[in-house]
Each structure stands twice: as structure tokens, then as C-alpha cells.
């Protein structure tokens, strides 16, 4: 997904709303499209769920 990341030149003319919807909630990385930010968020959520389930393995 690195090729979908936005650089400072691309983000400089974004409105605050555009910046919010195009930025991953977890790592704050801006992406060129909102769908890519959503994909990044889902990766973070899946990794967190996996980490939580690994903690239950000893039970």
C-alpha cells in the first residue's frame, strides 16, 4: 500500500475533512484515496484482534 500514500505536496491543498477521511486513524498515514486509508485501518484492526486472540492461547 506504500504506493498509495500521499506526500506533503499532495496533502497541502486538502481541506480538513479530506485530510480526516484520507488518513488512517491508527498510524496517521495520509493516503491518496479514502478507500486506502480504510484498508490500512482494517489491517490495524485485524492485527489487534490477532494479538488479543494470541493472548487467550494460554487459557
Beta strands, then each sheet from edge to edge (+ up, - down):
end
